[in-house]
Amino acid sequence: MPFEFRLPDIGEGVAEGEIVQWFVKEGETIREDAPLVSVLTDKANVEIPSPKAGRVLQLHAQVGEKVKVGGLLVTIEPTQAGASVPAGTSAPAPPAASASKSTAPPPPVPPAGAAAVPPAPSTGGSVAPGPVLATPYLRRLAAERGIDLARVRGSGPGGRIVEADLLAPAAPSVAPPKAPEPSRSPAAGAPAVPPPGPAAPRPSPPDGDVQRIPIRGLRRVIADHMAASVRTAAHFTYVEEIDVSELVRLRERMTKHVEKQGVRLSYLPFLVKAIVAGLRAHPRLNATVDDARNELVVYPSYHIGIATATPDGLIVPVLHHAERKSLLELAREIQDLGERGRAGKLTRAELTGGTFTITSLGALGGVLATPILNYPEVGILGVHRIVRRPVYRADGSIGPADLMNLSISLDHRLIDGIEGAQFLATVKGYLEDPHQLFAEMA
């Protein structure tokens, strides 16, 4: 009897997931607990194994499609007791099949006039059947490049696929434009009449073909989240210039000691400590908004999100309980979260639960930006590059200084401008006299 497998509950508060990649095709057989499908939820990929061994009868969702928890994913014909199922193999052909027929289902026939698209290349010859050893990040990368991982020979330990194995030229991701179809006559024998002007196809731009890139996966999660933030929160931004000359000197002195332990010391750990001090003084900014209940939820602990660029888009790993961590611990965790985030290896727990967010482009930080709130949080701090410029001193002299702009965006429905300015003034005081931060580093 066919077995219907539905999307399980894969995390508290998760209502749906987006199909990132299927690891099987209809007609193929799969072993129990072998990778079945990769699902994206809250910017984290979850690889779901097959609950049964057997033949895949039907996939009920396409890549890029969202499925509700409890929604039908796949129908499997379970293997009868005692039968062995090789992972990743296709269903066997009937005994009478001729030698010229493949054991795999035939490829779809392209419509007349359509250009042939070459299959995704293999980095080697035939590959021995067995489980595909690849991380979720590489599986997603292969799907985007149109590469069948079952045809890739892994060069890593134990046959594991590494990123270098996917560097072979892939099939073009955009099919050439189809030839225009002739209009159909409304009645037999009637001459073909072109459609009215508004329905006529638009001419191609003079510089060549248009590339259409599906907005799916992490990019769609980001798009939906940003649109919801702008639609819901009333953004306002306040900017302050900070003289971080003493912070620059302090970091230079501390770097050689911290990096002996294999940790890179950026300015972010200092900023996290200054922000925690500012949030202690102005607790209403360490909060999220519950619009359903019309409440501001203020937290006693400080869970600071660090916006991080990845090949697929922006993610926000969270430093949970930042107030409990030393400067060295923060530096180590920021480095670890960044590296694993870019490799697609963070868990859902590491990407959720933030109460305030920092976004920084480092040396490319620019002069000014308006950060978009990481809704439902009510505050986000933009960090801009440090530049050396001459400034007037209090004694009337002119001298060099290391200056940096901080731009904070707040939800003006809940946080007044004066409260945001006071918070940023507190952060400024800690950064301009960073020795105060050692009281926060216990």
C-alpha positions in Angstrom: 0.0 0.0 0.0 1.5 3.4 -0.9 2.8 5.5 1.9 2.1 9.3 2.0 4.8 11.2 3.7 3.8 14.7 5.0 6.0 17.6 6.1 6.7 17.0 9.8 6.9 19.6 12.5 10.6 20.7 12.1 10.8 23.4 14.8 8.7 25.3 17.2 6.8 28.1 15.5 7.5 26.7 12.0 4.3 26.7 9.9 5.7 26.0 6.5 8.9 25.3 4.6 10.1 25.9 1.0 11.4 23.0 -1.1 15.1 23.7 -1.8 16.1 20.4 -3.4 14.8 16.9 -4.0 17.5 14.2 -3.6 15.3 11.6 -5.5 13.2 11.5 -8.7 9.9 9.8 -9.4 10.5 6.2 -10.2 13.7 5.9 -8.2 14.2 3.8 -5.2 15.4 5.1 -1.8 16.7 3.5 1.4 15.2 4.3 4.7 16.9 7.3 6.4 18.6 8.3 3.1 18.4 12.0 2.2 15.0 12.7 0.7 14.4 16.5 0.5 16.0 19.8 1.7 13.5 22.3 3.2 14.2 26.0 4.0 12.7 27.5 7.1 13.7 30.7 8.9 16.8 30.9 6.7 18.0 27.5 7.8 18.1 24.4 5.6 16.7 21.2 7.1 17.6 17.9 5.4 14.7 15.5 5.9 15.5 11.7 5.5 13.2 9.2 4.0 11.0 7.5 6.6 10.6 4.4 4.4 12.5 2.3 2.0 10.9 1.9 -1.4 10.1 3.3 -4.8 9.2 7.0 -5.2 5.8 7.1 -6.9 5.1 10.9 -6.9 6.7 14.1 -5.6 3.9 16.5 -4.6 5.8 19.7 -4.5 8.2 21.4 -6.8 11.5 23.1 -6.0 10.6 26.7 -4.8 7.2 25.7 -3.7 6.1 26.3 -0.1 4.5 23.4 1.8 2.5 23.8 5.1 3.4 21.6 8.0 1.3 18.5 7.5 1.2 19.1 3.7 1.8 16.1 1.4 5.4 15.8 0.3 5.9 12.5 -1.4 4.2 9.1 -2.0 6.4 6.0 -1.6 5.7 2.4 -2.5 7.4 0.6 0.5 9.7 -2.2 -0.2 8.4 -5.6 0.7 10.0 -7.3 3.7 13.3 -9.0 2.8 13.9 -7.0 -0.4 17.1 -5.0 -0.6 17.0 -1.4 -1.9 20.1 0.2 -3.3 20.1 3.9 -2.5 19.9 6.4 -5.4 19.0 3.7 -8.1 16.1 3.8 -10.5 13.3 1.3 -10.6 14.3 -1.8 -12.6 13.2 -2.1 -16.2 10.8 -5.0 -17.2 12.7 -8.2 -18.2 11.6 -8.0 -21.8 13.0 -4.5 -22.3 15.5 -4.2 -25.1 19.2 -3.5 -24.4 18.9 -0.1 -25.9 16.4 1.1 -23.3 17.7 2.8 -20.1 16.6 1.6 -16.7 15.8 5.2 -15.8 12.6 6.9 -17.0 13.1 8.5 -20.4 13.8 12.2 -20.6 10.9 14.5 -21.6 10.7 15.3 -25.3 11.2 19.0 -25.9 8.4 20.7 -27.9 8.9 21.3 -31.6 11.2 24.3 -32.2 12.7 24.3 -28.8 16.5 24.3 -28.5 18.1 21.3 -27.1 19.7 21.8 -23.7 22.7 19.6 -22.9 22.6 17.6 -19.7 24.5 18.7 -16.6 28.1 17.4 -16.9 29.7 14.8 -14.8 33.2 15.2 -13.3 33.9 11.6 -14.1 32.6 8.5 -15.7 30.1 6.2 -14.2 29.8 6.5 -10.5 29.3 3.5 -8.2 25.8 3.4 -6.7 25.6 4.5 -3.1 24.6 7.5 -0.9 25.6 10.9 -2.1 28.0 12.4 0.4 27.6 16.2 0.3 26.7 19.0 2.7 23.3 20.8 2.3 25.2 23.9 1.0 26.8 21.8 -1.8 23.5 20.2 -2.6 21.8 23.6 -2.9 24.8 24.9 -5.0 24.5 21.8 -7.4 20.7 22.4 -7.7 21.3 26.0 -8.7 23.9 25.0 -11.3 21.7 22.1 -12.7 24.2 19.4 -11.6 23.0 15.9 -10.7 25.1 15.0 -7.7 24.5 11.3 -8.4 26.8 11.7 -11.5 29.6 13.6 -9.6 32.6 11.6 -8.4 33.6 13.1 -5.0 37.3 13.8 -4.5 37.0 14.2 -0.7 37.6 11.6 2.0 35.4 8.5 1.5 34.1 9.9 -1.8 32.6 13.0 -0.2 31.8 15.7 -2.7 33.6 19.0 -2.2 33.0 22.4 -3.9 35.9 21.9 -6.4 34.0 18.9 -7.8 31.2 21.2 -9.0 33.5 23.5 -11.0 33.0 21.7 -14.3 31.0 23.8 -16.8 27.3 23.4 -16.2 24.4 23.5 -18.6 23.1 27.1 -19.2 20.7 28.2 -16.5 18.6 30.2 -18.9 17.0 28.6 -21.9 17.1 30.4 -25.2 13.9 32.3 -26.0 11.2 30.2 -27.8 10.2 31.1 -31.3 6.9 33.0 -31.3 3.9 30.8 -31.7 1.5 31.5 -34.6 -1.9 32.8 -33.5 -4.7 30.3 -33.6 -7.9 31.1 -35.5 -11.1 31.2 -33.6 -12.9 28.9 -36.1 -11.9 26.3 -38.6 -10.8 27.8 -41.9 -10.7 31.3 -40.5 -7.5 33.3 -41.2 -5.1 33.7 -38.3 -5.6 37.1 -36.7 -2.9 38.6 -34.5 -4.0 39.4 -31.0 -4.7 43.1 -30.2 -1.9 45.5 -29.5 -1.8 45.3 -25.6 -1.4 41.5 -25.7 1.4 41.5 -28.3 4.7 40.2 -27.1 7.2 43.0 -26.2 10.3 43.2 -28.3 13.6 42.0 -26.9 15.9 44.8 -25.7 18.6 45.8 -28.2 21.4 44.4 -26.0 20.4 40.8 -26.2 18.4 38.2 -24.2 16.9 39.0 -20.8 17.9 36.8 -17.9 15.0 35.8 -15.6 16.2 34.6 -12.2 13.6 32.9 -10.0 13.3 34.5 -6.6 13.3 31.5 -4.3 15.0 30.0 -1.4 16.9 32.3 1.0 16.4 35.2 -1.4 12.6 34.9 -1.2 12.7 34.6 2.6 14.7 37.8 2.7 12.4 39.6 0.3 9.3 38.6 2.3 10.9 39.5 5.6 12.1 42.9 4.4 8.7 43.8 2.8 6.9 42.8 6.0 9.2 45.0 8.0 8.7 48.1 5.8 4.9 47.5 5.6 4.5 47.1 9.4 7.1 49.2 11.3 7.4 53.0 11.1 11.1 53.4 10.4 13.1 56.4 11.5 16.9 56.7 11.4 19.2 58.7 13.7 22.9 59.2 12.9 25.8 60.0 15.2 29.5 60.6 14.5 31.9 58.8 16.9 35.6 59.6 17.6 37.0 56.1 17.9 40.7 57.1 18.0 41.2 55.5 21.4 39.2 52.4 20.4 41.5 52.0 17.4 44.6 52.1 19.6 43.1 49.7 22.2 42.2 47.2 19.5 45.7 47.3 18.0 47.3 46.6 21.4 44.9 43.8 22.1 45.0 42.1 18.7 48.4 40.4 19.1 47.3 38.8 22.4 43.9 37.6 21.1 45.2 36.3 17.8 47.7 34.1 19.6 44.6 32.0 20.4 43.6 31.7 16.8 40.8 34.3 16.9 40.6 37.4 14.7 39.7 40.5 16.8 37.5 42.9 14.8 35.6 45.9 16.1 32.4 43.9 16.5 33.1 42.5 20.0 33.7 46.1 21.3 30.5 47.2 19.6 28.5 44.4 21.1 29.7 45.3 24.6 28.9 49.0 24.0 25.4 48.1 22.7 24.7 45.8 25.7 25.6 48.7 28.0 23.3 51.0 26.0 20.5 48.6 26.1 20.9 48.2 29.9 20.5 52.0 30.2 17.5 52.0 27.7 15.8 48.6 28.1 12.8 49.4 25.8 15.1 49.0 22.8 16.0 45.4 23.7 12.6 44.3 22.6 10.3 42.9 20.0 6.8 43.9 19.1 3.8 41.5 19.3 1.4 43.2 16.9 -1.2 40.5 17.3 -1.5 41.3 21.0 -0.5 45.0 20.7 2.4 44.6 23.1 6.1 45.6 23.4 8.0 42.5 24.7 11.1 43.7 26.7 13.7 41.0 27.4 16.0 40.7 30.4 18.8 39.1 28.4 20.6 40.4 25.4 20.6 38.4 22.2 22.5 40.4 19.6 22.1 39.5 15.9 25.0 40.0 13.6 24.0 40.5 9.9 26.2 38.3 7.8 26.6 38.1 4.0 26.5 34.6 2.5 26.6 33.4 -1.2 22.8 33.1 -1.1 22.0 36.3 0.7 22.0 38.0 4.1 21.5 36.0 7.3 21.5 37.1 11.0 23.2 34.6 13.4 22.5 35.5 17.0 24.9 35.9 19.9 22.7 34.6 22.7 23.3 36.0 26.2 25.9 38.4 24.9 26.0 40.0 28.4 27.6 36.8 29.8 30.5 36.6 27.4 34.0 38.1 27.5 35.6 40.0 24.7 37.5 37.0 23.6 34.4 34.7 23.8 32.5 37.2 21.7 35.3 37.4 19.1 35.5 33.6 18.9 31.7 33.1 18.5 31.3 35.9 15.9 34.1 34.3 13.9 32.5 30.8 14.2 29.0 31.9 13.4 30.3 33.9 10.3 32.2 30.9 8.9 29.5 28.4 9.5 26.9 30.8 8.2 28.7 31.3 4.9 28.9 27.5 4.6 25.2 27.0 5.3 25.8 25.0 8.4 23.9 27.1 11.1 21.0 25.6 12.9 17.6 27.3 13.2 18.2 28.0 16.9 21.4 30.0 15.9 19.4 32.1 13.5 16.4 33.0 15.7 15.7 34.6 19.1 17.4 38.0 18.5 16.4 41.1 20.5 18.6 43.7 18.7 20.7 43.6 15.5 24.0 45.0 14.2 24.6 45.3 10.5 28.1 46.3 9.2 29.9 46.2 5.9 33.3 46.5 7.5 35.8 48.4 5.3 33.0 49.0 2.7 30.7 50.5 5.4 30.1 53.7 3.5 29.2 57.0 5.2 25.5 56.6 5.9 22.7 54.0 5.5 19.2 53.4 6.7 19.1 49.8 8.0 15.8 48.0 7.7 14.5 46.6 11.0 14.9 42.9 11.6 11.2 42.7 12.4 9.7 42.1 15.0 12.8 43.7 16.7 12.4 47.4 17.3 16.1 48.5 16.8 19.0 47.9 14.4 22.4 49.6 14.4 24.3 50.3 11.2 28.1 50.5 11.5 30.1 52.5 8.9 33.7 52.6 8.0 36.4 54.3 10.1 38.2 57.2 8.4 41.0 59.5 9.6 40.2 63.2 9.3 41.5 66.4 11.0 39.3 67.7 13.8 39.2 70.6 16.2 40.2 69.7 19.8 38.6 71.2 22.9 41.8 73.3 23.4 41.4 74.9 20.0 44.1 72.8 18.3 43.6 70.7 15.1 44.7 67.1 15.0 43.9 63.8 13.3 41.1 61.6 14.6 39.6 58.2 13.6 35.9 58.9 13.0 33.0 56.5 12.4 29.3 57.0 11.8 26.6 54.9 13.5 23.1 54.9 12.1 20.3 53.5 14.2 16.9 52.6 12.8 14.0 52.3 15.3 10.3 51.5 15.1 8.8 55.0 15.7 5.4 53.5 16.7 7.0 52.4 19.9 10.4 54.3 20.3 10.5 58.1 20.3 13.4 59.9 18.7 14.7 61.2 22.0 15.0 57.7 23.4 16.9 56.5 20.3 19.2 59.5 20.5 19.9 58.9 24.2 20.7 55.2 23.5 23.2 56.2 20.8 24.7 58.8 23.1 25.4 56.0 25.7 26.9 53.8 23.1 29.1 56.7 21.9 30.4 57.3 25.4 31.6 53.7 25.7 33.2 53.7 22.3 35.0 57.0 22.7 36.3 55.9 26.1 36.5 52.1 25.5 38.3 51.4 28.8 34.8 51.7 30.4 34.0 48.5 28.5 36.2 46.4 30.8 33.4 46.7 33.4 31.2 45.0 30.9 33.7 42.2 30.1 33.4 40.2 33.2 
